[in-house]
Amino acid sequence: GRTLHRLTTVTSVESFKFLGTIITKDLKWGATINSTVKKAQQRMYCLRQLRKYNLPQATMVQFYTAIVESVFIFSIMVWFGSATKHDTWRLQRIVRSAEKVIGCNL
């Protein structure tokens, strides 16, 4: 068969989201980490609300692992190596908050 080649114009963008990970033009991960922290903080609200029902600690840990921690580990292999100390501190702060809410080390 005959192959026709067409010229395609590629548009440059500042950033785009691919599978939940924000990839920026300069390959910095600040936007992804900001988004991750925001999602985790929103889900921490749910964890705090569950505390009011005196659920067993094991149930709270399961909720944390499935709903909060899953946000962190989704694409962590892509961006964690390039995270700043401040970024890792922000992520660790959420884990510490969850530990206080649940009452155990995570």
C-alpha positions in Angstrom: 0.0 0.0 0.0 0.8 3.6 -0.4 1.6 5.7 2.7 0.6 9.4 2.7 2.5 11.7 5.1 0.6 14.7 6.3 2.2 17.6 8.1 0.7 18.1 11.5 1.0 21.3 13.6 1.8 20.7 17.2 0.6 23.4 19.6 2.8 24.2 22.5 1.1 24.5 25.9 2.3 25.5 29.4 0.9 22.3 31.0 -1.4 19.5 30.5 -2.9 16.8 32.6 -2.2 13.2 31.7 -3.7 10.4 33.8 -4.0 12.8 36.7 -0.5 14.0 36.6 0.2 17.6 35.5 3.1 17.8 33.1 4.5 21.3 32.7 6.6 22.7 29.9 9.6 23.0 32.1 9.0 19.5 33.7 8.6 20.9 37.2 6.2 19.0 39.4 5.0 21.8 41.6 1.5 21.9 40.0 1.1 18.1 40.4 2.2 18.3 44.0 -0.1 21.2 44.7 -3.0 19.3 43.2 -2.1 16.1 45.2 -1.9 18.1 48.5 -5.3 19.7 47.8 -7.0 16.4 47.0 -5.5 14.8 50.1 -6.6 17.7 52.3 -10.1 17.5 50.9 -10.2 13.8 51.7 -8.8 14.4 55.2 -12.0 16.3 55.9 -13.9 13.0 55.4 -11.5 11.2 57.7 -12.0 13.8 60.4 -15.8 13.4 60.0 -15.5 9.7 60.4 -13.7 10.1 63.7 -17.0 11.4 65.2 -18.5 8.0 64.8 -15.9 6.2 66.9 -15.1 3.7 64.3 -12.5 1.0 65.0 -8.9 2.1 64.4 -8.5 -0.6 61.8 -11.4 0.8 59.8 -10.0 4.3 60.0 -6.6 3.1 58.7 -8.3 1.3 55.8 -10.2 4.4 54.9 -7.0 6.4 55.1 -5.1 3.9 52.9 -7.9 3.6 50.3 -9.0 7.3 50.1 -6.2 9.6 51.2 -2.9 7.7 50.7 -4.0 6.5 47.3 -3.8 10.1 46.2 -0.1 10.2 47.1 1.0 7.0 45.6 -0.9 7.3 42.4 2.0 8.9 40.5 4.6 9.3 43.2 7.3 7.4 41.2 7.1 10.1 38.5 7.6 13.2 40.7 8.8 12.4 44.2 12.5 12.3 43.2 12.2 16.0 42.0 10.1 17.2 44.9 11.5 20.0 47.0 12.0 19.7 50.8 9.0 22.0 51.2 6.9 19.8 49.0 7.8 16.6 50.9 7.1 18.5 54.2 3.6 19.4 53.0 2.9 15.7 52.1 4.3 14.5 55.4 2.2 17.0 57.3 -0.9 15.4 55.9 0.3 12.0 57.0 1.0 13.3 60.5 -2.4 14.9 60.6 -4.0 11.5 59.7 -1.9 9.8 62.4 -3.4 12.3 64.9 -6.9 11.7 63.7 -6.6 7.9 63.7 -4.4 7.7 66.8 -1.6 5.5 65.4 1.5 5.6 63.2 0.9 5.2 59.5 
